[in-house]
Amino acid sequence: MSGRLALSLILLAAAVLALAVVYQVRGEAGDFSFTNETYLVEGRFLLVNENNVTVNDYVYVSLPQNTTFQRSYVLSIEPRPIRYDTDEDGNRYAVVLVTAEPGERVWIHVRFRVRVSGYVLYADEDRAMWPSFTVVKKYTTSTGYWDIYNETLIGIAYGEMYSDNPVAAARNIADWIVPRVAYSVNMGRYGSDHALVYRYGRYEIIGDCVEVADMYVTFARILGLPARTAYGFLLTGRTQKMWLNMSTVDKEGEALLSHWGGHMWPQVYVAPWGWVDVDMLDGMAPNFGVYSARHILFGVEETKYYGTALTSSCVPSYMTLQYVEYTFRGETP
Amino acid sequence: MKRLAVLLLAVVAVAAAAPLEAQPQYWIALNFDLRFYPDGTVVVEAKLHPFTVSGRSLYGDPEVEKEMESAWRETAYEILLMFSDNPKTLKFDVLTQFARDDEATVLCDVAGTGRVSRFKGAYVVKLRVYLNTSNYVTRFGEDVYEVKVRDSFTSLDPRSWIDVISFSFESGVELVKYRWEPSFARGPRVEKQGYLLWINYNEQEAPDFYVFVLKLPEFRYVGQPPEIKGSILDARIDERGLAVTVANNSTRAGYAYVVAKTPEGTQARKIWLKGGEVRTLVFPGVRRATEVELWSGDVKLDTYGVGPAAPLVVHIRGFYYLIALLVVFMLLFTVAYRVEARRRIPRAIPVYP
């Protein structure tokens, strides 16, 4: 009888141990909670040939991307693309050939279906790791907009944000930035050397989402955290229409935000979770690993010294882009 | 061809290229000559010609000329970006900052019609670039290197491209083979001994990368130079993880990489060290490590053995599991013991007849 007792105990102990192991294995997926949403995205772009000659124009159309948290499908693009291509940072885009007589107006229509997994990452600092040498080298370089050699920024980063723990460091950066954002729509791109100003006795980040993202990426890279920017759209609801009239856009100022949601936000790489979104302007909060399903990602900037022009929705060569419109319809019941 | 007087760096808040008012919209034809030398230097001559899409030359237009001259530094950076992701790490000499060459000819397909126009006159920017620190150079073997030349204009803006580009290989440079990316782009129009010429009618035909395997007997590749001189003073496992103390032995500040080699793989940290600074940094959670390396640029500065197996440190999460398991064991044992004890009672010898 005592033999059966011992066997029972061993079996029970094995079951308990197995449960403990299973908990550890499912840890990385279990660190996330998800909110899924599927959108039908319809866009149209008006191009005009303002030249007095006929042009054969290659038009570059940005596409929603496939990532861990987003699946994208091209339903249609009219006129049909002659090619789908990929840029140096791995972003897919379509190339449409348009022939236009002088004065001719051409519409390009796009339809996508995009399934977004918004998530909340419960990142346990005890499990955080620094990445591999290859990843650190590739994603911490200095670029035209992310100047990691600016000694003022280095002083701030090491004085106020530094941590030996990568999750803590990533959070510290966001915590520092959020109360210092002095938001205003910026028609250019200041870069990290000009987006941070000292005025009224404190540092402020002037500009819009681009400047906030650039500052985060620069501070992260200074601290040795791989970081990049993501671009696309941030919706305010499940169904939304956005538009831009290119002839008036530079005069609109903040009014632009009432009908346009083009957006950029930073991502930081923290092992074992990978790229983590940090959209501080979604509710003006640090938001490390808090990513709403209202984001639609069209690409990332990783290595290019001057970023990319593909942040635009539609890039013609000879013709003039006059109007951009997107409609997003949430399809999840 | 590069489109100017339009915001190329699109505003993401606006996410579209917005036209600037009161500026002439014009394009620039881009013709490049690259000459490779046996010591691993390349002389790049950029010949630029501004024009309108109707084909009217703007060469000599005072406003455009002034604008292009003031942008010569940008052109120089675009040249450097043909050979590196980071122009700040490349050594170069400016041979011609900005000059007019009224006799030069610049070729370009003006409006994507498939016909090349010839423009007379060019604004010239000329640099000598040293490839020994380029991250687009890969050593293939004895004196043999792969050299990538990027169309940096396409890289920035997909609608821009180099219209005409020639590659000359001086005596002492052997072109072993060449290719281009993407494969659907067109190859060279002219190929002869020591010379290749691409004429790109549009961006789709233009390669994004021109890739050469070259024999360069006088070339010594060094990679990205170190920013500091440094050493590892200590590396040990303690209650925080792997703690590494490094010193910047030079007077200037710069970045270094600390690489921890552990049985689970490598972890790396990039850190800024002031001149003479000694800093201890921690890889949290690392319980075992074999070796730590200190790098700067592409140069390994120091290696440090972490030493014998680290003392047992109980990870707090593991500790909780252990306690939980012990409690479960104790409960199971208690229950089992009582059940067993009760079952023993009936088996006792009766004391009553």
Interface residues (C-beta under 8 A of the other chain):
Chain A: M1 S2 L5 S8 L9 L12 A13 V16 L17 A20 N51 N52 V53 T54 V55 N56 D57 Y58 Y60 I82 R83 D85 D87 E88 Y93 V95 E125 D126 R127 A128 M129 W130 P131 S132 F133 V135 V136 K137 T140 T141 S142 T143 I148 E151 I154 Y158 D164 N165 V185 N186 M187 G188 R189 D208 C209 V210 R221 I222 G224 Y231 L244 M246 S247 V249 D250 L256 L257 W260 G262 H263 M264 A271 T303 K304 Y305 Y306 G307 T308 A309 L310 T311 S312 S313 C314 V315 P316 S317 Y318 T320 L321 V324
Chain B: R3 L7 L8 L9 A10 V11 V12 A13 V14 A15 A16 A17 A18 P19 L20 E21 T52 V53 S54 G55 Y77 L81 D85 N86 P87 K88 A111 G112 T113 G114 S155 L156 D157 P158 R159 P182 F184 N202 E203 Q204 D208 R240 G241 A253 Y255 Y257 V259 A260 G265 T266 Q267 A268 R269 K270 I271 W272 L281 V282 F283 P284 G285 W295 H315 I316 R317 Y321 L325 V328 F329 L332 F333 A336 E340 R343
